[in-house]
Each structure stands twice: as C-alpha cells, then as structure tokens.
Amino acid sequence: MPDHPQVLVDRASPVPLYFQVARQLEQAIESGVLPPGSRLDNEISLAEELGLSRPTMRQAIQYLVDKGLLVRKRGVGTHVARSRVRRPVGLTSLFDDLTTAGRQPSTTVLSHTVEAASAAVAETLEVPEARP
C-alpha cells in the first residue's frame, strides 16, 4: 500500500484474513502511522495490493468503520476518523464521574414516605405483605 503501512496476511493462520488486515490497520491508526483525516485507497486497490478479494477487504474496512476508527463517505472515500474521546473502561458512578469533571453533584430528597408493601412487592422483597 503506497503511503500506507505495510499489511501482511498469513493465509495459513486460523485468523480470518479480514481480521488480520483490520487489526494491522487499527494498530497503524492507534500508533499514528495513519493519522486522523488520512485517506485510504479504495477497496479494489487495497484488495489488489494485498492479493485479497474485494469482499474480504470490504469486511475489514467495515469492521473498522463499525469500531469508529474509519469514516466512509460516498463520493469522498474512506478516511481515518478524527480522534474520539478515549475513556478507560471501568465501573464508576455518576457521582464520581461528575466530581472528576469538576462538578459538584448533590442529592435532594423530594419525598419520603413509608408505604405498605403490595403483594407483588412483598413477594419480590421476601417480606410479609401488609394487610389493611
């Protein structure tokens, strides 16, 4: 691929060819070899250069489009997507997220009442049903 990272496929590998291509392009995007806004050649050219079928190349590109790494526009071509916000994966609470963002979350109790448990609620909570 001229002006693009070298992509190598291993036909003996159990890993599907489209995934091999997609993974190498993804690594090139994440490392900055393919910077945001850079244009990829069309599917046909890429497929020919790699000795792959067009459907295989299309599947590799679609995989990266679905991940948000590439943007495909009719008449314009396929480009590396602009940087997206990267956030570490982890369980956090809304309170923690807001605090980290410099906000000051608070809680306001709008109403507080004690009510008798209906049959369905009592069964779910495994408590005795309230009798009127």
C-alpha positions in Angstrom: 0.0 0.0 0.0 1.8 3.2 -1.1 1.7 5.9 1.6 0.1 3.4 4.0 1.5 0.9 6.5 2.6 -2.4 5.1 -0.1 -5.0 5.8 0.9 -8.7 5.7 -1.6 -11.5 5.7 -0.8 -15.1 6.7 -3.0 -17.4 4.7 -2.0 -20.4 6.9 -3.3 -18.6 10.0 -6.7 -19.6 11.5 -7.4 -15.9 12.0 -9.7 -14.7 9.2 -7.9 -12.6 6.5 -10.3 -9.6 7.0 -9.5 -9.6 10.7 -5.7 -9.7 10.1 -6.0 -6.7 7.8 -8.3 -4.8 10.1 -6.1 -5.4 13.1 -3.0 -4.2 11.3 -4.8 -1.1 10.1 -6.2 -0.5 13.6 -2.6 -0.7 15.0 -1.5 1.8 12.4 -4.3 4.2 13.3 -3.6 3.9 17.1 0.1 4.4 16.6 -0.3 7.5 14.4 1.1 5.9 11.3 -2.3 6.6 9.8 -3.2 9.9 11.3 -6.8 11.3 11.6 -8.1 12.5 8.3 -5.7 10.4 6.2 -7.4 8.8 3.2 -7.3 5.1 2.4 -7.2 3.8 -1.1 -10.4 2.3 -2.4 -11.4 -1.3 -1.6 -10.5 -2.5 -5.1 -7.0 -1.1 -5.0 -6.3 -2.3 -1.5 -7.6 -5.7 -2.3 -5.4 -6.0 -5.4 -2.3 -4.8 -3.5 -2.8 -7.4 -0.8 -3.9 -10.2 -3.1 -7.3 -10.4 -1.4 -10.9 -10.5 -2.7 -12.9 -7.3 -2.6 -15.4 -8.7 -0.2 -12.6 -9.6 2.3 -11.3 -6.0 2.0 -14.8 -4.6 2.4 -15.3 -6.6 5.5 -12.0 -5.4 7.0 -12.9 -1.8 6.3 -16.5 -2.2 7.6 -15.1 -3.7 10.8 -13.1 -0.5 11.4 -16.0 1.7 10.4 -18.1 -0.1 13.0 -15.5 0.5 15.6 -15.5 4.2 14.8 -11.9 4.2 13.5 -12.7 4.8 9.9 -15.4 7.0 8.2 -16.8 6.1 4.8 -18.5 8.7 2.7 -19.9 8.1 -0.7 -18.0 10.1 -3.4 -15.4 11.1 -0.9 -13.7 7.9 0.2 -12.7 6.3 3.4 -10.8 8.3 5.9 -9.3 7.8 9.4 -11.8 9.2 11.9 -10.9 12.2 13.9 -9.8 11.4 17.4 -12.6 10.3 19.7 -12.6 10.7 23.4 -10.8 7.8 25.0 -12.0 6.9 28.4 -10.6 4.0 30.4 -13.1 1.2 30.8 -14.2 0.7 34.4 -17.1 0.8 36.7 -17.7 4.3 38.0 -20.6 6.1 39.5 -22.3 9.2 38.1 -21.3 11.0 41.3 -17.6 10.0 40.7 -17.8 11.0 37.0 -19.3 14.4 37.9 -16.8 15.0 40.7 -13.9 14.1 38.4 -15.2 16.5 35.8 -15.1 19.4 38.4 -18.9 19.4 39.0 -20.4 19.4 42.5 -23.2 16.7 42.5 -25.7 16.8 45.2 -28.9 14.9 46.3 -32.2 16.4 47.2 -34.9 14.3 48.7 -38.2 15.2 47.1 -40.4 12.9 49.1 -40.0 10.4 51.9 -42.9 8.1 52.9 -43.5 4.7 54.4 -46.0 2.6 52.5 -47.4 -0.8 52.9 -45.9 -3.4 50.6 -48.3 -4.7 47.9 -48.4 -8.5 47.3 -46.1 -8.3 44.3 -43.6 -6.0 46.2 -43.7 -8.2 49.3 -43.0 -11.3 47.3 -40.1 -9.7 45.4 -38.6 -8.4 48.7 -39.4 -11.6 50.6 -41.2 -9.6 53.3 -44.7 -10.1 54.8 -47.5 -8.5 52.8 -49.1 -5.5 54.6 -52.7 -6.1 55.5 -55.0 -3.1 55.6 
